[in-house]
Amino acid sequence: MLLHKLKRMNLSNDYANFIQQFQWNYFATCRTPYRIHTMTVRNWLTRLLKRSNKVEQAFFVSERDKGDYNNQHVHMLIGTNADMTYQEVKYGMGNVSVGDYQPIYDSEAVCKYVTKHIGKDVDYDIVFKN
């Protein structure tokens, strides 16, 4: 049990260290009243990358809600080449509730936070502008 926990911790730490190599400007938490499937967040980010010439890359993790195990929320890191407003991100992704949208001041801390559940039952990915 302890070895499994250590492996999971190492996996999340490895991902935190990996994504910390990229320039992240914004952190967002996204929700939707609809069920989040494997392609849901990838579709949000595809739209965002197509609609915005500011977004260079994004990393996301879909996590289960503590209060409602059947529902999920998404933590997102967004790397941009210019300042980006909440409205631009919301428009870019479409019909998504974007909450907790803020600039990133401590990349190490936020990278550790978004990767804390990697190795558990979460979906995650990093996408880049083509």
Residue frames relative to the residue before (quaternion, step in Angstrom):
aa qw qx qy qz dx dy dz
M 1.0000 0.0000 0.0000 0.0000 0.00 0.00 0.00
L 0.6760 0.4814 -0.2954 0.4734 3.59 0.86 -0.92
L 0.6372 0.5232 -0.3286 0.4607 3.61 0.97 -0.80
H 0.6339 0.5205 -0.3261 0.4700 3.59 1.01 -0.84
K 0.6527 0.5122 -0.3057 0.4671 3.58 0.97 -0.86
L 0.6559 0.5046 -0.3092 0.4686 3.59 0.99 -0.83
K 0.6365 0.5166 -0.3324 0.4664 3.60 0.98 -0.77
R 0.6531 0.5028 -0.3129 0.4719 3.57 0.97 -0.85
M 0.6393 0.5145 -0.3248 0.4702 3.59 0.98 -0.80
N 0.6554 0.5069 -0.3124 0.4646 3.58 0.93 -0.86
L 0.6331 0.5316 -0.3306 0.4553 3.59 1.00 -0.80
S 0.6862 0.4577 -0.2966 0.4813 3.59 0.84 -0.91
N 0.6384 0.5121 -0.3301 0.4704 3.62 1.02 -0.70
D 0.6283 0.5320 -0.3310 0.4610 3.58 1.02 -0.79
Y 0.6671 0.4809 -0.3028 0.4816 3.59 0.94 -0.85
A 0.6185 0.5353 -0.3460 0.4595 3.58 0.99 -0.78
N 0.6719 0.4857 -0.2954 0.4747 3.58 0.90 -0.89
F 0.6448 0.5284 -0.3222 0.4485 3.58 0.99 -0.80
I 0.7424 0.4121 -0.2567 0.4617 3.61 0.67 -1.01
Q 0.5559 0.6063 -0.3901 0.4138 3.58 1.21 -0.36
Q 0.5605 0.6145 -0.3787 0.4059 3.60 1.24 -0.35
F 0.6739 0.4832 -0.2821 0.4825 3.59 1.23 -0.42
Q 0.5016 -0.6295 0.5016 0.3171 3.55 -1.28 0.42
W 0.0262 -0.7896 0.6126 -0.0258 3.59 -0.59 1.19
N 0.2055 -0.8083 0.5445 0.0895 3.55 -0.83 1.00
Y 0.8241 0.1429 -0.0288 0.5473 3.59 1.02 -0.80
F 0.2169 -0.7225 0.6452 0.1209 3.50 -1.29 0.68
A 0.0369 0.7912 -0.6095 0.0334 3.57 -0.99 0.82
T 0.1973 -0.7135 0.6528 0.1607 3.51 -1.29 0.50
C 0.1059 -0.8177 0.5658 0.0076 3.57 -0.74 1.10
R 0.0606 -0.7799 0.6229 0.0062 3.51 -1.16 0.76
T 0.0508 -0.7580 0.6479 0.0549 3.50 -1.31 0.38
P 0.4992 -0.6497 0.4652 0.3350 3.63 -1.05 0.59
Y 0.6347 0.5290 -0.3208 0.4631 3.59 1.26 -0.29
R 0.6157 -0.5500 0.4167 0.3804 3.52 -1.23 0.44
I 0.3190 -0.7391 0.5646 0.1820 3.58 -0.95 0.91
H 0.1424 -0.7895 0.5958 0.0380 3.55 -0.69 1.17
T 0.7599 -0.3829 0.2658 0.4531 3.57 -1.28 0.10
M 0.7702 0.3687 -0.2029 0.4793 3.61 0.86 -0.88
T 0.4359 0.7327 -0.4505 0.2650 3.62 1.20 -0.27
V 0.7458 0.3971 -0.2321 0.4820 3.57 0.60 -1.11
R 0.6026 0.5498 -0.3588 0.4537 3.59 1.05 -0.67
N 0.6391 0.5077 -0.3190 0.4817 3.60 1.07 -0.72
W 0.6050 0.5411 -0.3565 0.4626 3.61 1.01 -0.76
L 0.7207 0.4558 -0.2554 0.4557 3.55 0.83 -1.02
T 0.5830 0.5527 -0.3737 0.4636 3.60 1.09 -0.59
R 0.6548 0.4991 -0.3040 0.4793 3.59 0.96 -0.88
L 0.6535 0.5245 -0.3126 0.4473 3.58 0.91 -0.94
L 0.6793 0.4867 -0.2919 0.4652 3.59 0.88 -0.90
K 0.6720 0.4885 -0.2977 0.4703 3.60 1.05 -0.71
R 0.7309 0.4533 -0.2382 0.4512 3.58 0.96 -0.90
S 0.7670 0.3235 -0.1780 0.5248 3.60 1.13 -0.48
N 0.2891 -0.7422 0.5770 0.1808 3.54 -0.95 0.89
K 0.5698 0.6110 -0.3655 0.4104 3.60 1.31 0.07
V 0.6764 0.5091 -0.2984 0.4408 3.60 1.05 -0.74
E 0.2098 -0.7870 0.5743 0.0824 3.56 -0.82 1.10
Q 0.7851 -0.1136 0.1008 0.6005 3.59 1.03 -0.84
A 0.0919 -0.7740 0.6232 0.0643 3.53 -1.33 0.35
F 0.1481 -0.7443 0.6458 0.0836 3.53 -1.21 0.66
F 0.0049 -0.8113 0.5846 0.0002 3.58 -0.96 0.82
V 0.0956 -0.7344 0.6666 0.0848 3.49 -1.38 0.43
S 0.2116 -0.7532 0.6119 0.1166 3.59 -0.84 1.02
E 0.0444 -0.8148 0.5775 -0.0239 3.57 -0.66 1.14
R 0.5073 -0.6096 0.5076 0.3367 3.53 -1.21 0.50
D 0.4723 -0.6527 0.5123 0.2974 3.55 -1.12 0.71
K 0.5295 -0.6343 0.4588 0.3267 3.56 -1.06 0.73
G 0.7251 0.4584 -0.2441 0.4522 3.58 0.92 -0.91
D 0.7904 0.1408 -0.0537 0.5937 3.59 1.13 -0.64
Y 0.3013 -0.8089 0.4817 0.1514 3.55 -0.02 1.34
N 0.6659 0.5085 -0.3083 0.4506 3.62 1.12 -0.54
N 0.6853 0.4403 -0.2797 0.5082 3.58 1.24 -0.21
Q 0.1984 -0.7793 0.5840 0.1110 3.57 -1.23 0.48
H 0.1449 -0.7218 0.6611 0.1449 3.50 -1.38 0.28
V 0.3212 -0.7579 0.5460 0.1557 3.56 -1.22 0.46
H 0.1953 -0.7303 0.6422 0.1266 3.54 -0.98 0.92
M 0.0665 -0.8185 0.5702 -0.0234 3.53 -0.91 0.98
L 0.1582 -0.7183 0.6668 0.1201 3.53 -1.18 0.72
I 0.0979 -0.8014 0.5896 0.0213 3.57 -0.86 0.96
G 0.1729 -0.7723 0.6067 0.0742 3.53 -0.86 1.07
T 0.0464 -0.8240 0.5638 -0.0303 3.56 -0.69 1.11
N 0.4157 -0.6808 0.5389 0.2709 3.54 -1.33 0.26
A 0.7619 0.1568 -0.1149 0.6178 3.60 1.34 0.10
D 0.6560 -0.4822 0.3808 0.4383 3.58 -1.25 0.27
M 0.0890 -0.7995 0.5940 0.0098 3.54 -1.04 0.83
T 0.3451 -0.7613 0.5152 0.1896 3.57 -0.79 1.00
Y 0.6754 -0.4594 0.4019 0.4138 3.50 -1.38 0.27
Q 0.6643 0.5191 -0.3081 0.4408 3.59 0.88 -0.94
E 0.6401 0.5221 -0.3282 0.4582 3.61 1.00 -0.76
V 0.6588 0.4890 -0.3109 0.4798 3.59 0.97 -0.80
K 0.6554 0.5139 -0.3118 0.4574 3.58 0.89 -0.91
Y 0.6578 0.4847 -0.3042 0.4896 3.61 0.91 -0.89
G 0.6557 0.5530 -0.3138 0.4071 3.57 0.91 -0.90
M 0.7463 0.4037 -0.2273 0.4779 3.58 0.95 -0.82
G 0.5079 -0.6528 0.4327 0.3585 3.59 1.11 -0.45
N 0.8193 -0.2596 0.1975 0.4715 3.56 -1.17 -0.67
V 0.3793 0.6961 -0.4997 0.3491 3.55 0.48 1.29
S 0.3680 -0.6993 0.5625 0.2434 3.55 -1.03 0.75
V 0.1108 -0.7925 0.5990 0.0283 3.58 -0.51 1.20
G 0.0226 0.8014 -0.5953 0.0537 3.54 -0.63 1.13
D 0.8150 0.2567 -0.1794 0.4876 3.53 -1.29 0.19
Y 0.2624 0.7661 -0.5344 0.2421 3.58 0.92 0.93
Q 0.2229 0.7916 -0.5374 0.1867 3.57 -0.57 1.12
P 0.5676 -0.5718 0.4532 0.3815 3.57 -1.20 0.46
I 0.4021 -0.6949 0.5448 0.2421 3.55 -1.20 0.57
Y 0.1251 -0.8012 0.5840 0.0366 3.55 -0.77 1.10
D 0.7679 0.2128 -0.1206 0.5921 3.59 1.18 -0.56
S 0.2499 -0.8229 0.4958 0.1206 3.55 0.10 1.33
E 0.6381 0.5402 -0.3357 0.4340 3.59 0.92 -0.84
A 0.6856 0.4900 -0.2847 0.4569 3.58 0.85 -0.97
V 0.6967 0.4637 -0.2916 0.4632 3.59 0.83 -0.92
C 0.6251 0.5243 -0.3475 0.4620 3.63 1.03 -0.63
K 0.6386 0.5019 -0.3207 0.4873 3.58 1.05 -0.72
Y 0.6480 0.5367 -0.3175 0.4373 3.57 0.98 -0.85
V 0.7315 0.4366 -0.2669 0.4507 3.61 0.74 -0.95
T 0.7172 0.4301 -0.2630 0.4811 3.62 1.13 -0.44
K 0.3653 0.7892 -0.4494 0.2045 3.61 1.27 -0.02
H 0.7624 0.3603 -0.2064 0.4964 3.62 1.07 -0.61
I 0.3986 0.6998 -0.5048 0.3108 3.61 1.20 0.15
G 0.6794 0.3865 -0.3468 0.5185 3.51 -0.79 1.10
K 0.6531 0.4069 -0.2920 0.5680 3.55 1.35 -0.18
D 0.7277 -0.4051 0.3229 0.4496 3.56 -1.27 -0.44
V 0.4016 0.6887 -0.5099 0.3233 3.60 0.37 1.25
D 0.3171 -0.6957 0.6064 0.2186 3.54 -1.29 0.45
Y 0.0864 0.7961 -0.5927 0.0866 3.59 -0.90 0.86
D 0.0841 0.7812 -0.6146 0.0701 3.53 -1.23 0.53
I 0.2432 -0.7131 0.6307 0.1858 3.51 -1.32 0.28
V 0.0792 -0.7962 0.5995 0.0214 3.59 -0.93 0.89
F 0.1976 -0.7803 0.5886 0.0746 3.52 -1.15 0.76
K 0.5304 -0.5855 0.4975 0.3583 3.55 -1.20 0.55
N 0.4341 -0.7056 0.4979 0.2566 3.58 -0.95 0.90
